[in-house]
Amino acid sequence: MPKLYEYFGLIILFYSNEHKPVHVHGKYQGTESKADIIIENGQIVEIRFSTVKGRRPLPPAQMRNFKIVVEHYAGEIVQKWIDYFVLHKAVAPEKITQRIR
């Protein structure tokens, strides 16, 4: 379960047995939501945020943080997906300590 980012208590990660489309999970104190990154012709065209079956969704403040991080780092997330799932490289976690504006 590679952790990608930590943002003020919010953990953004892949599960090791993931499937397409490229997506990440946001977890915070027992809650969880998901973001699918939709790619067409090599370009990110949309990010879809959703709940995870059987899990309580992120609270509103953490959902806002999740959206901010995923939208800001979408290109990096796609590259980390390729590195981890296609190229089988380790992915180093990053702790974000300043607010993203």
Phi and psi in radians as a Rosetta constraint file:
Dihedral C 1 N 2 CA 2 C 2 CIRCULARHARMONIC -1.210 0.35
Dihedral N 2 CA 2 C 2 N 3 CIRCULARHARMONIC 2.159 0.35
Dihedral C 2 N 3 CA 3 C 3 CIRCULARHARMONIC -1.442 0.35
Dihedral N 3 CA 3 C 3 N 4 CIRCULARHARMONIC 2.285 0.35
Dihedral C 3 N 4 CA 4 C 4 CIRCULARHARMONIC -1.713 0.35
Dihedral N 4 CA 4 C 4 N 5 CIRCULARHARMONIC -0.878 0.35
Dihedral C 4 N 5 CA 5 C 5 CIRCULARHARMONIC -2.459 0.35
Dihedral N 5 CA 5 C 5 N 6 CIRCULARHARMONIC 2.631 0.35
Dihedral C 5 N 6 CA 6 C 6 CIRCULARHARMONIC -2.182 0.35
Dihedral N 6 CA 6 C 6 N 7 CIRCULARHARMONIC 2.231 0.35
Dihedral C 6 N 7 CA 7 C 7 CIRCULARHARMONIC -2.348 0.35
Dihedral N 7 CA 7 C 7 N 8 CIRCULARHARMONIC 1.692 0.35
Dihedral C 7 N 8 CA 8 C 8 CIRCULARHARMONIC 0.875 0.35
Dihedral N 8 CA 8 C 8 N 9 CIRCULARHARMONIC 0.874 0.35
Dihedral C 8 N 9 CA 9 C 9 CIRCULARHARMONIC 1.620 0.35
Dihedral N 9 CA 9 C 9 N 10 CIRCULARHARMONIC -0.300 0.35
Dihedral C 9 N 10 CA 10 C 10 CIRCULARHARMONIC -1.470 0.35
Dihedral N 10 CA 10 C 10 N 11 CIRCULARHARMONIC 2.245 0.35
Dihedral C 10 N 11 CA 11 C 11 CIRCULARHARMONIC -1.845 0.35
Dihedral N 11 CA 11 C 11 N 12 CIRCULARHARMONIC 2.274 0.35
Dihedral C 11 N 12 CA 12 C 12 CIRCULARHARMONIC -2.033 0.35
Dihedral N 12 CA 12 C 12 N 13 CIRCULARHARMONIC 2.219 0.35
Dihedral C 12 N 13 CA 13 C 13 CIRCULARHARMONIC -2.640 0.35
Dihedral N 13 CA 13 C 13 N 14 CIRCULARHARMONIC 2.915 0.35
Dihedral C 13 N 14 CA 14 C 14 CIRCULARHARMONIC -1.816 0.35
Dihedral N 14 CA 14 C 14 N 15 CIRCULARHARMONIC 2.631 0.35
Dihedral C 14 N 15 CA 15 C 15 CIRCULARHARMONIC -1.568 0.35
Dihedral N 15 CA 15 C 15 N 16 CIRCULARHARMONIC 2.569 0.35
Dihedral C 15 N 16 CA 16 C 16 CIRCULARHARMONIC -1.150 0.35
Dihedral N 16 CA 16 C 16 N 17 CIRCULARHARMONIC -0.374 0.35
Dihedral C 16 N 17 CA 17 C 17 CIRCULARHARMONIC -1.853 0.35
Dihedral N 17 CA 17 C 17 N 18 CIRCULARHARMONIC 0.675 0.35
Dihedral C 17 N 18 CA 18 C 18 CIRCULARHARMONIC -1.256 0.35
Dihedral N 18 CA 18 C 18 N 19 CIRCULARHARMONIC 2.973 0.35
Dihedral C 18 N 19 CA 19 C 19 CIRCULARHARMONIC -2.425 0.35
Dihedral N 19 CA 19 C 19 N 20 CIRCULARHARMONIC 2.882 0.35
Dihedral C 19 N 20 CA 20 C 20 CIRCULARHARMONIC -1.295 0.35
Dihedral N 20 CA 20 C 20 N 21 CIRCULARHARMONIC 2.716 0.35
Dihedral C 20 N 21 CA 21 C 21 CIRCULARHARMONIC -1.272 0.35
Dihedral N 21 CA 21 C 21 N 22 CIRCULARHARMONIC 2.917 0.35
Dihedral C 21 N 22 CA 22 C 22 CIRCULARHARMONIC -0.970 0.35
Dihedral N 22 CA 22 C 22 N 23 CIRCULARHARMONIC 2.238 0.35
Dihedral C 22 N 23 CA 23 C 23 CIRCULARHARMONIC -2.709 0.35
Dihedral N 23 CA 23 C 23 N 24 CIRCULARHARMONIC 2.810 0.35
Dihedral C 23 N 24 CA 24 C 24 CIRCULARHARMONIC -2.284 0.35
Dihedral N 24 CA 24 C 24 N 25 CIRCULARHARMONIC 2.792 0.35
Dihedral C 24 N 25 CA 25 C 25 CIRCULARHARMONIC -1.957 0.35
Dihedral N 25 CA 25 C 25 N 26 CIRCULARHARMONIC 2.473 0.35
Dihedral C 25 N 26 CA 26 C 26 CIRCULARHARMONIC -1.941 0.35
Dihedral N 26 CA 26 C 26 N 27 CIRCULARHARMONIC 2.225 0.35
Dihedral C 26 N 27 CA 27 C 27 CIRCULARHARMONIC -2.185 0.35
Dihedral N 27 CA 27 C 27 N 28 CIRCULARHARMONIC 2.446 0.35
Dihedral C 27 N 28 CA 28 C 28 CIRCULARHARMONIC -2.694 0.35
Dihedral N 28 CA 28 C 28 N 29 CIRCULARHARMONIC 2.012 0.35
Dihedral C 28 N 29 CA 29 C 29 CIRCULARHARMONIC 0.773 0.35
Dihedral N 29 CA 29 C 29 N 30 CIRCULARHARMONIC 0.946 0.35
Dihedral C 29 N 30 CA 30 C 30 CIRCULARHARMONIC 1.439 0.35
Dihedral N 30 CA 30 C 30 N 31 CIRCULARHARMONIC 0.051 0.35
Dihedral C 30 N 31 CA 31 C 31 CIRCULARHARMONIC -1.923 0.35
Dihedral N 31 CA 31 C 31 N 32 CIRCULARHARMONIC 2.805 0.35
Dihedral C 31 N 32 CA 32 C 32 CIRCULARHARMONIC -2.741 0.35
Dihedral N 32 CA 32 C 32 N 33 CIRCULARHARMONIC 2.437 0.35
Dihedral C 32 N 33 CA 33 C 33 CIRCULARHARMONIC -2.380 0.35
Dihedral N 33 CA 33 C 33 N 34 CIRCULARHARMONIC 3.026 0.35
Dihedral C 33 N 34 CA 34 C 34 CIRCULARHARMONIC -2.350 0.35
Dihedral N 34 CA 34 C 34 N 35 CIRCULARHARMONIC 2.629 0.35
Dihedral C 34 N 35 CA 35 C 35 CIRCULARHARMONIC -2.276 0.35
Dihedral N 35 CA 35 C 35 N 36 CIRCULARHARMONIC 2.080 0.35
Dihedral C 35 N 36 CA 36 C 36 CIRCULARHARMONIC -1.600 0.35
Dihedral N 36 CA 36 C 36 N 37 CIRCULARHARMONIC 2.289 0.35
Dihedral C 36 N 37 CA 37 C 37 CIRCULARHARMONIC -1.826 0.35
Dihedral N 37 CA 37 C 37 N 38 CIRCULARHARMONIC 1.949 0.35
Dihedral C 37 N 38 CA 38 C 38 CIRCULARHARMONIC -1.595 0.35
Dihedral N 38 CA 38 C 38 N 39 CIRCULARHARMONIC 2.186 0.35
Dihedral C 38 N 39 CA 39 C 39 CIRCULARHARMONIC -2.088 0.35
Dihedral N 39 CA 39 C 39 N 40 CIRCULARHARMONIC 2.288 0.35
Dihedral C 39 N 40 CA 40 C 40 CIRCULARHARMONIC -2.287 0.35
Dihedral N 40 CA 40 C 40 N 41 CIRCULARHARMONIC 2.270 0.35
Dihedral C 40 N 41 CA 41 C 41 CIRCULARHARMONIC 0.909 0.35
Dihedral N 41 CA 41 C 41 N 42 CIRCULARHARMONIC 0.696 0.35
Dihedral C 41 N 42 CA 42 C 42 CIRCULARHARMONIC 1.352 0.35
Dihedral N 42 CA 42 C 42 N 43 CIRCULARHARMONIC 0.091 0.35
Dihedral C 42 N 43 CA 43 C 43 CIRCULARHARMONIC -2.060 0.35
Dihedral N 43 CA 43 C 43 N 44 CIRCULARHARMONIC 2.477 0.35
Dihedral C 43 N 44 CA 44 C 44 CIRCULARHARMONIC -1.294 0.35
Dihedral N 44 CA 44 C 44 N 45 CIRCULARHARMONIC 2.107 0.35
Dihedral C 44 N 45 CA 45 C 45 CIRCULARHARMONIC -1.929 0.35
Dihedral N 45 CA 45 C 45 N 46 CIRCULARHARMONIC -0.316 0.35
Dihedral C 45 N 46 CA 46 C 46 CIRCULARHARMONIC -2.884 0.35
Dihedral N 46 CA 46 C 46 N 47 CIRCULARHARMONIC 2.630 0.35
Dihedral C 46 N 47 CA 47 C 47 CIRCULARHARMONIC -2.187 0.35
Dihedral N 47 CA 47 C 47 N 48 CIRCULARHARMONIC 2.141 0.35
Dihedral C 47 N 48 CA 48 C 48 CIRCULARHARMONIC -1.918 0.35
Dihedral N 48 CA 48 C 48 N 49 CIRCULARHARMONIC 2.125 0.35
Dihedral C 48 N 49 CA 49 C 49 CIRCULARHARMONIC -1.736 0.35
Dihedral N 49 CA 49 C 49 N 50 CIRCULARHARMONIC 2.408 0.35
Dihedral C 49 N 50 CA 50 C 50 CIRCULARHARMONIC -2.643 0.35
Dihedral N 50 CA 50 C 50 N 51 CIRCULARHARMONIC 3.014 0.35
Dihedral C 50 N 51 CA 51 C 51 CIRCULARHARMONIC -1.479 0.35
Dihedral N 51 CA 51 C 51 N 52 CIRCULARHARMONIC 2.936 0.35
Dihedral C 51 N 52 CA 52 C 52 CIRCULARHARMONIC -1.990 0.35
Dihedral N 52 CA 52 C 52 N 53 CIRCULARHARMONIC 2.208 0.35
Dihedral C 52 N 53 CA 53 C 53 CIRCULARHARMONIC -0.950 0.35
Dihedral N 53 CA 53 C 53 N 54 CIRCULARHARMONIC 2.280 0.35
Dihedral C 53 N 54 CA 54 C 54 CIRCULARHARMONIC 1.435 0.35
Dihedral N 54 CA 54 C 54 N 55 CIRCULARHARMONIC 0.050 0.35
Dihedral C 54 N 55 CA 55 C 55 CIRCULARHARMONIC -2.145 0.35
Dihedral N 55 CA 55 C 55 N 56 CIRCULARHARMONIC 2.551 0.35
Dihedral C 55 N 56 CA 56 C 56 CIRCULARHARMONIC -1.262 0.35
Dihedral N 56 CA 56 C 56 N 57 CIRCULARHARMONIC 2.383 0.35
Dihedral C 56 N 57 CA 57 C 57 CIRCULARHARMONIC -1.229 0.35
Dihedral N 57 CA 57 C 57 N 58 CIRCULARHARMONIC 2.789 0.35
Dihedral C 57 N 58 CA 58 C 58 CIRCULARHARMONIC -0.984 0.35
Dihedral N 58 CA 58 C 58 N 59 CIRCULARHARMONIC 2.491 0.35
Dihedral C 58 N 59 CA 59 C 59 CIRCULARHARMONIC -1.131 0.35
Dihedral N 59 CA 59 C 59 N 60 CIRCULARHARMONIC 2.787 0.35
Dihedral C 59 N 60 CA 60 C 60 CIRCULARHARMONIC -0.895 0.35
Dihedral N 60 CA 60 C 60 N 61 CIRCULARHARMONIC -0.793 0.35
Dihedral C 60 N 61 CA 61 C 61 CIRCULARHARMONIC -1.129 0.35
Dihedral N 61 CA 61 C 61 N 62 CIRCULARHARMONIC -0.700 0.35
Dihedral C 61 N 62 CA 62 C 62 CIRCULARHARMONIC -1.289 0.35
Dihedral N 62 CA 62 C 62 N 63 CIRCULARHARMONIC -0.548 0.35
Dihedral C 62 N 63 CA 63 C 63 CIRCULARHARMONIC -1.130 0.35
Dihedral N 63 CA 63 C 63 N 64 CIRCULARHARMONIC -0.691 0.35
Dihedral C 63 N 64 CA 64 C 64 CIRCULARHARMONIC -1.064 0.35
Dihedral N 64 CA 64 C 64 N 65 CIRCULARHARMONIC -0.787 0.35
Dihedral C 64 N 65 CA 65 C 65 CIRCULARHARMONIC -1.085 0.35
Dihedral N 65 CA 65 C 65 N 66 CIRCULARHARMONIC -0.724 0.35
Dihedral C 65 N 66 CA 66 C 66 CIRCULARHARMONIC -1.042 0.35
Dihedral N 66 CA 66 C 66 N 67 CIRCULARHARMONIC -0.830 0.35
Dihedral C 66 N 67 CA 67 C 67 CIRCULARHARMONIC -1.070 0.35
Dihedral N 67 CA 67 C 67 N 68 CIRCULARHARMONIC -0.757 0.35
Dihedral C 67 N 68 CA 68 C 68 CIRCULARHARMONIC -1.048 0.35
Dihedral N 68 CA 68 C 68 N 69 CIRCULARHARMONIC -0.845 0.35
Dihedral C 68 N 69 CA 69 C 69 CIRCULARHARMONIC -1.154 0.35
Dihedral N 69 CA 69 C 69 N 70 CIRCULARHARMONIC -0.836 0.35
Dihedral C 69 N 70 CA 70 C 70 CIRCULARHARMONIC -1.109 0.35
Dihedral N 70 CA 70 C 70 N 71 CIRCULARHARMONIC -0.751 0.35
Dihedral C 70 N 71 CA 71 C 71 CIRCULARHARMONIC -1.141 0.35
Dihedral N 71 CA 71 C 71 N 72 CIRCULARHARMONIC -0.699 0.35
Dihedral C 71 N 72 CA 72 C 72 CIRCULARHARMONIC -1.205 0.35
Dihedral N 72 CA 72 C 72 N 73 CIRCULARHARMONIC -0.672 0.35
Dihedral C 72 N 73 CA 73 C 73 CIRCULARHARMONIC -1.884 0.35
Dihedral N 73 CA 73 C 73 N 74 CIRCULARHARMONIC 0.292 0.35
Dihedral C 73 N 74 CA 74 C 74 CIRCULARHARMONIC -0.938 0.35
Dihedral N 74 CA 74 C 74 N 75 CIRCULARHARMONIC -0.798 0.35
Dihedral C 74 N 75 CA 75 C 75 CIRCULARHARMONIC -1.074 0.35
Dihedral N 75 CA 75 C 75 N 76 CIRCULARHARMONIC -0.735 0.35
Dihedral C 75 N 76 CA 76 C 76 CIRCULARHARMONIC -1.138 0.35
Dihedral N 76 CA 76 C 76 N 77 CIRCULARHARMONIC -0.678 0.35
Dihedral C 76 N 77 CA 77 C 77 CIRCULARHARMONIC -1.083 0.35
Dihedral N 77 CA 77 C 77 N 78 CIRCULARHARMONIC -0.763 0.35
Dihedral C 77 N 78 CA 78 C 78 CIRCULARHARMONIC -1.061 0.35
Dihedral N 78 CA 78 C 78 N 79 CIRCULARHARMONIC -0.767 0.35
Dihedral C 78 N 79 CA 79 C 79 CIRCULARHARMONIC -1.116 0.35
Dihedral N 79 CA 79 C 79 N 80 CIRCULARHARMONIC -0.700 0.35
Dihedral C 79 N 80 CA 80 C 80 CIRCULARHARMONIC -1.144 0.35
Dihedral N 80 CA 80 C 80 N 81 CIRCULARHARMONIC -0.624 0.35
Dihedral C 80 N 81 CA 81 C 81 CIRCULARHARMONIC -1.064 0.35
Dihedral N 81 CA 81 C 81 N 82 CIRCULARHARMONIC -0.834 0.35
Dihedral C 81 N 82 CA 82 C 82 CIRCULARHARMONIC -1.079 0.35
Dihedral N 82 CA 82 C 82 N 83 CIRCULARHARMONIC -0.816 0.35
Dihedral C 82 N 83 CA 83 C 83 CIRCULARHARMONIC -0.996 0.35
Dihedral N 83 CA 83 C 83 N 84 CIRCULARHARMONIC -0.822 0.35
Dihedral C 83 N 84 CA 84 C 84 CIRCULARHARMONIC -1.355 0.35
Dihedral N 84 CA 84 C 84 N 85 CIRCULARHARMONIC -0.888 0.35
Dihedral C 84 N 85 CA 85 C 85 CIRCULARHARMONIC -1.533 0.35
Dihedral N 85 CA 85 C 85 N 86 CIRCULARHARMONIC -0.486 0.35
Dihedral C 85 N 86 CA 86 C 86 CIRCULARHARMONIC -1.726 0.35
Dihedral N 86 CA 86 C 86 N 87 CIRCULARHARMONIC -0.861 0.35
Dihedral C 86 N 87 CA 87 C 87 CIRCULARHARMONIC -1.609 0.35
Dihedral N 87 CA 87 C 87 N 88 CIRCULARHARMONIC -0.135 0.35
Dihedral C 87 N 88 CA 88 C 88 CIRCULARHARMONIC 1.005 0.35
Dihedral N 88 CA 88 C 88 N 89 CIRCULARHARMONIC 0.715 0.35
Dihedral C 88 N 89 CA 89 C 89 CIRCULARHARMONIC -1.695 0.35
Dihedral N 89 CA 89 C 89 N 90 CIRCULARHARMONIC 2.668 0.35
Dihedral C 89 N 90 CA 90 C 90 CIRCULARHARMONIC -1.227 0.35
Dihedral N 90 CA 90 C 90 N 91 CIRCULARHARMONIC 2.606 0.35
Dihedral C 90 N 91 CA 91 C 91 CIRCULARHARMONIC -2.078 0.35
Dihedral N 91 CA 91 C 91 N 92 CIRCULARHARMONIC 2.158 0.35
Dihedral C 91 N 92 CA 92 C 92 CIRCULARHARMONIC -1.499 0.35
Dihedral N 92 CA 92 C 92 N 93 CIRCULARHARMONIC 2.345 0.35
Dihedral C 92 N 93 CA 93 C 93 CIRCULARHARMONIC -1.265 0.35
Dihedral N 93 CA 93 C 93 N 94 CIRCULARHARMONIC 2.684 0.35
Dihedral C 93 N 94 CA 94 C 94 CIRCULARHARMONIC -2.227 0.35
Dihedral N 94 CA 94 C 94 N 95 CIRCULARHARMONIC 2.250 0.35
Dihedral C 94 N 95 CA 95 C 95 CIRCULARHARMONIC -1.690 0.35
Dihedral N 95 CA 95 C 95 N 96 CIRCULARHARMONIC 2.093 0.35
Dihedral C 95 N 96 CA 96 C 96 CIRCULARHARMONIC -1.653 0.35
Dihedral N 96 CA 96 C 96 N 97 CIRCULARHARMONIC 2.023 0.35
Dihedral C 96 N 97 CA 97 C 97 CIRCULARHARMONIC -1.866 0.35
Dihedral N 97 CA 97 C 97 N 98 CIRCULARHARMONIC -0.089 0.35
Dihedral C 97 N 98 CA 98 C 98 CIRCULARHARMONIC -2.060 0.35
Dihedral N 98 CA 98 C 98 N 99 CIRCULARHARMONIC 2.514 0.35
Dihedral C 98 N 99 CA 99 C 99 CIRCULARHARMONIC -1.070 0.35
Dihedral N 99 CA 99 C 99 N 100 CIRCULARHARMONIC 2.415 0.35
Dihedral C 99 N 100 CA 100 C 100 CIRCULARHARMONIC -1.528 0.35
Dihedral N 100 CA 100 C 100 N 101 CIRCULARHARMONIC 2.268 0.35
